[in-house]
Amino acid sequence: MKSQNELGIPIPANKPLIVRTIKQVTKEQREYALKKTEYNVFSFPADLLFVDFLSDSGSGTMTDLQWASLFHGDESYGRNKGYYVLLDAIRDTFERGDNPKRAINLILTGETNVKKLMDELYLTSFEGGFVNGGIHQLIRPNAFIVPQGRCAEHLLFSTIAPILRKNYNSKEFFIPNNGHFDTTEANILANGLNPINLFSSNLLDEFPWDQMDNRNPFKGNMDIKRLEELIQDKGMDAIPLIYITITNNTAAGQPVEMKNIKEVRKIAKKYDIPLFFDACRFAENANFIKEFEEGYQDISIPNIVKEMFSYVDGFTISFKKDGLANIGGGFFFKDNGTFHRKFSVEEDIGIKLKEKQILTFGNDSYGGLSGRDIMALTTGLYEVVQETYLNERKFQVRNFARKLAKNNVPVILPAGGHAVYINIDKFFEGMDSSLDDFRGVGFTIELIRHYGIRAAELGPFAFEWDKKTPEQKKGVLNLVRFALPRNVYGTSHIDYAVAAITELFNNRDKIPKVKISRGAKLRLRHFQTGLQPIYE
Ligand SMILES: *Cc1c(COP(=O)(O)O)cnc(C)c1O
């Protein structure tokens, strides 16, 4: 008889103890609401939807332990308890692998031994990693907590841009990535720098849906040949940072291989350029490495995470991803690493960043978060690396993609870690349609109108295709994303969505083109423009 692990179905990781009733909204009511919200799906009231795949960002279910840790939240203005346990949890997660200290337990269990608290938590001193401790964090700050990932991006790019202009021998600056997320791209552009996407060349290759459990081509990898060409073409001084996004959200949520991380690391080292992660879904990425990359099957997720982060000089992260928490973000860089050396030109870069952090997000020990948020996200850091949870999540995404593929809907295969992506070029193949028609947006509008399901276009509309040069246009994919919030939906929601998407696919000739009726020139316009579908 097969063992529990051989059934081909992951062991259930949890059970819901609270449910929320979904309102029975009619199609006519949704049509009215769409009109009243300028057909922008971001503006559509969530409470009027049946299923919401807009984002997995901060939209997950918290665990009972996370809810419980809220009660330990400390709302002090200076140096709340959570600040210390969070910084130590960052070290546990990204540096300590299978040997975490779990300092959070001192708080959760009500430790009253003052000496122990001082020695092990509040006054402990260390340096040389992603989080300086004690006095070293005051003198050489390198850990910054903020409300979201994009705040970390803003902090980083708005601080380095003037340093680059003043001190670097180049007129223009380029930040390559295996796939910039929309907010990363926008923050880079807003500071006068140029984002460059170096997608893996196999990204849009065909992949058989029945092979998803057997192999993975790691389509999230960075194209290292193009990376080296870019550096040689523009010159080392024009490339202040190299970024790898794990998993590659813009490139269909595809994972990045450890081998690729190491190769990029080698190039970064050769040219003395700091290498950063956009680390939003580090745990999901580690889980793909464990399942599919040779040599990692017997290594634990925490140890894989530790190895991944040993190759980078720093990272920005949204703690809203990987289902970690409902809010939170951060920026961390290696003490005395390449980034620190290259950017501490007139003043320590950490001191400069801290000044901006305080100006923008408040005292550095709460960073615009409540003490409760900090405790919930710290607890989440320990839960997100649990393999049973990761396996079940991955299986759900894969199953969603498999069901669509079986119905001939053109999904990007294999499925990524947090979402299913539909290839909109293929979806409308054979129809008279150009990227300026924003049919992917039309598809998301029709999904809400007919079926009360929300998804996000991540294509020519969101990535501002019509504002790009021919060269930049090559870096725009045409996708619609169905992101799965953590522990929110079950098979019934997925099956309802598969049926609805398939029905729309079979009637794709009725999906409207879309015009931007207001705000076409706005930055990150998908969050704020008005739209008008054109029904023929
Ligand atoms: C969500 C996300 C961000 C931005 O994080 P926010 O918390 O939404 O500001 C950056 N990069 C990637 C890959 C993301 O998925």
PDBQT file of the ligand as one rigid body, heavy atoms in Angstrom, charges set to zero:
ROOT
HETATM    1  C1  LIG A 601       4.235  42.872  -4.201  1.00  0.00    +0.000 C 
HETATM    2  C2  LIG A 601       5.588  42.927  -4.722  1.00  0.00    +0.000 A 
HETATM    3  C3  LIG A 601       6.383  44.060  -4.495  1.00  0.00    +0.000 A 
HETATM    4  C4  LIG A 601       5.883  45.284  -3.753  1.00  0.00    +0.000 C 
HETATM    5  O1  LIG A 601       5.438  44.992  -2.475  1.00  0.00    +0.000 OA
HETATM    6  P1  LIG A 601       4.205  45.786  -1.784  1.00  0.00    +0.000 P 
HETATM    7  O2  LIG A 601       4.162  45.253  -0.410  1.00  0.00    +0.000 OA
HETATM    8  O3  LIG A 601       2.976  45.465  -2.587  1.00  0.00    +0.000 OA
HETATM    9  O4  LIG A 601       4.520  47.220  -1.837  1.00  0.00    +0.000 OA
HETATM   10  C5  LIG A 601       7.659  44.036  -5.002  1.00  0.00    +0.000 A 
HETATM   11  N1  LIG A 601       8.124  43.000  -5.702  1.00  0.00    +0.000 NA
HETATM   12  C6  LIG A 601       7.385  41.901  -5.947  1.00  0.00    +0.000 A 
HETATM   13  C7  LIG A 601       7.962  40.761  -6.717  1.00  0.00    +0.000 C 
HETATM   14  C8  LIG A 601       6.088  41.824  -5.472  1.00  0.00    +0.000 A 
HETATM   15  O5  LIG A 601       5.362  40.732  -5.724  1.00  0.00    +0.000 OA
ENDROOT
TORSDOF 0
